[in-house]
């Protein structure tokens, strides 16, 4: 079995929910600290989604203690355990980059 076939098979196995920019997501990330691994939650608004197949990725932005934090996640990364859509958004644009500068 070639590497590309193996990757495509792994991509088909992973269940990814249907989400769009503007949706509020809870991303469960696998974090390795020393010899232990744990799951960390990153919750925020999806501001972009790009690519198809194994190259697909998405960005999530959130505000924490007055600072804007943005993370880019590969959609089919083994470090992304699961993605949960907590709230559907109503966006009229495909890329919501204006949320990066938003301070409330």
Secondary structure by P-SEA (a helix, b strand, c coil): ccaaaaaaaaaaacccccccccbbbbbbbbbbcccbbbbbbbbcccccccccccccbbbbbbbcccbbbbbbbccccccccccccccccccccccccccccccc
